[in-house]
Amino acid sequence: MAQVAMPASTRALLLDIEGTTTPITFVKDILFPYIKDNVQEYLSAHWEEDECKQDVQLLKKQAEEDTREHRAGPVHTLDQTVHTDEEKAIQEVVDNVLWQMAADRKTTALKQLQGHIWRAAYAVGKIKGEVYEDVVPAIRRWRRQGLKVYIYSSGSVEAQKLLFGYSVEGNLLELFDGHFDTNIGLKVESKSYQRIAERIGCSTEDIMFLTDVTREAKAAEEAGLSVAVVVRPGNAELTEKERTRYTLITSFSDLALPGSA
């Protein structure tokens, strides 16, 4: 694929993770199954700890909101103070987590608990974060040219830092100037990108966003960011209209620094 030059105004790169820096298979075949297989054991081991109690409390608030908005799902109290039967209380949380995951929900409550379960796994080497081989050299090149590099993912900031901090290539956290998750807003809403620009301290026109999801690309463009859609093996197929509509890259090495292509 021909080289694509970043717009001359580019001061910062904003990167998606899944399908962009990291194979979708890592998330779908390793991270998510790990949660399903280990959430019950994790909750049983950490149930009385403050962090776990806070995670469950956040899930409870989400469940209450879901009930108010008539979303189908397990109807449970999700309240540690109600149950004398700890095993039953834990099972309610497990049921809720598995239901949210089956529905591919991106709630902050779910992501926070997932992040804590992954943290325990990364720390003992059960999981190592995967990155495409073109990612690290490209980011190092961008940073040498004075560009800032940020991550924006629906996974929690903590989960992002674990993936890059315990990666197959070692600790890569020094490569990033900051991390954003759904606390700043959903990735398909243009206001989220405006907030990110404000947080970074630059104009939306100064940021280039790389993602494999065209709905996110559209939202970012509406906010004024420049965008390239990343085409990787295993990513969702683009329609012909999407292929002609967006700038496409198959590797970070396809992206040339401003004025060099």
N, C-alpha and C positions, 0 to 999 in steps of 0.2 A: 504494500500500500504506500502511496506517495506521502512524503512528509507534509505535515500540516503545521503552519506557523501559528504560534500563539498571537493574539492581537497585541499590537504594540503597547497598549495601555496596561497589559497584565502585570500585576504586582503580587498576586497570590493565586495558588492553585487550591481548589477544594475538591477532595477525593471521596467518592463512595468507596465502600469496601467490597461487598459481595458482588462478584462478577467484574470488578474493576481492579482492585489491588490483590484480591484473593479469590481463588476458585470457588464457585457456587457449591461445588461438591464438598468443600471443607465445611461449610456451614450446614448443608443439608445432610451430609453423610457422616459427619463426625460430631460437630457441636450440638445440633438438635437431638440426635439420638442419645448422646451422652446425658442430656437433661432427662429425657424420658426414662432412661435406664437407671438413673441415680438420684432423682429428686426425692423419692421416699426415704432412701438411706441417708441423704444429706439432711433432710428435715428432722429425722429421728436423732441424728447425731448432734444437731445444733439447736434444737427446739427451745431450750431454756436460755439461749444467748440473746443479748439485746438486739444484735443486728438481725437475727432471724425473726425475732418478735416484730421488729419494725417492717421487715419484708412482708410478713403475714398481715400486718395491719394495713399496709398499702394495698395488698390484694383484696382485703376485706372492703376497703373503700371503693375499689374498682368494681367489686361484685355488687355493692349497694347501688352504684351508678348504673350498672348493667340492668339491675332489677327495675330501677326507675324508668329506664329507657326501653324496657320490655325486650331485651336481648335474650334469645334462647341460651340456656346454659345451666350448669348444675346450680341448684338453689341451696346454698349452704350459708351458715352464719360466718364461717371462716374466722371465728373468734376464739382465741386461746383461752379467754377467761370464762367462756360459757361451758366448755366441755370439761368434765372430770376424766373422761375417757380420752387420753392423749392419742392413742392409736387411731380412734375415729376422727379426731380433730385433724390429725396429720393427713388422713385419707381424704378429707374434704379439700384440703389445700392441693393435694396431688391431683384430685379430680378436676379442680379449677384450672390448674396449670396445664394439664393435658388437653382440656377443652379449649383453652385459649390458643395453645400451640396448633391444635388440629384446625382451628379457624384462621391460622396464620395472623393472629393479632399482634400488634406492635405496642401494647400498653406499657407505660413506664413501670407499672407494678410488676409485670411479667419479666421485663428486661432486667429489672434490678435483681430479682431473685436468680434469674439465669446467670447474671454476671457473677454473683457470689458463688454459685455452684461451679462455674468454670474456673474461677480464681483458685479454688481448692484443688482442682484437677491440674491446672497449669503449674501450680507451685510444686507439685510432686512429680511433674513430668509425664502425667497421663495424656496430656494434650500439648501439642506445639502448633503455634500459628503458622499458616501457610501464606506465602506471597508469591506472585508470579516473578520469574527471574528478571524481567525487564524493569521491575518497579524500583528497587533500591538504587541501581545505577542512575536511573532517570531523576529520581528525587535528589540524589547527591549533586547531580549536574545543575538542576534548577536552583538548589540552595547556593551553590558556588556563584551563581549569577545574581544572587541577592533576592530571589523570589521566596516568599513565605509559602508554607505548605500546611494545609489543614485537612482534617478528616471530618466528614459528615455522614453518619450512618444511623439507621434505625436501632442498631444495637447500642446499649448504654455506653457512655464514655468509659466506664470501668472495663466493660467487655472489650472495647476497642484497644485500650491500653494493655490488656492482658494478651490479646492476639499479637500485637506488635512488640510487646515487652518480652514475651516468651516465644519468639518466632523460630522457625527452622534456621534463620540466619542470625540468631542472637537477639539482643535487645536493640530494637530499632526506634525507640521512642525519641531519641535525639533528632530524628529526621523531621519531626512534626512540631509546628508552632502552636497547635491547639487542636481540640477535639469538640465536636458538636453532636448531640443526639436529639431525640424527639422532645426533650425539654425545651428546645429552642423553637419547636414546631414540626409539623409533618413535612416530609420531603416532597410531597406533591402539592404543597401550598407555597405560592410565590412569596408570601410575607415572611416565611422562614428564612429565605435567602437574603431578604432585606435586613432582617435582624442579625444574621451572621455578618453581613457587611458592616453594620453598625458596631458589632462586637469587635470585629477585626480592626475597625477604624479606617475603612477606606470606602470608596464608591463601589457600587455593584458592578460598574463597568470595568473595574480594576481586577475582577476575579474571574478565573476560568474554572468551570465545574466539569469534572469527568465522572460519568455514570454510565451504566449499561441499561438504565430504565428510561424510556422516552417520556413517560409521564413526569418524572423528576426533571428531565432535561427541559421540558416545556415550562414547568413552573419556574425553573431557574432563569430561563430566557425571558419570561414575563417580568421577572424582577430586575432584568438588565444585565445579568451575567452572560459571558460567552460560554459556549458549551461544546464539548465533544462527546459523542456516544462511543463507548468502548465495546468492541465486538470481540468476544473471547469464545473459545470452545465451551459448549454447555450453556451459554447465555441464551435467553429467549430470542427466537428468530425475529428479525425486524421485517416489517412489511416493505414492499417496494416504495411506498409513499414515505415511510420513515427513513429509508436509505437515501432517498433524494433530498429529504427535508433537513437532515442533520449532517454535520461534519462527523465522519467516522474515523476511528483509529483502531488498530488491532493490537497495538503495543504502545507503551509509554514512549518507546524510542521513536515512534512515528511523529511525536510532537516536537517541533523545532522551537527553539527559543525565539522571541520576537525579532523579526528582521533577518533570521539566519536561514530561512527556507527559500 
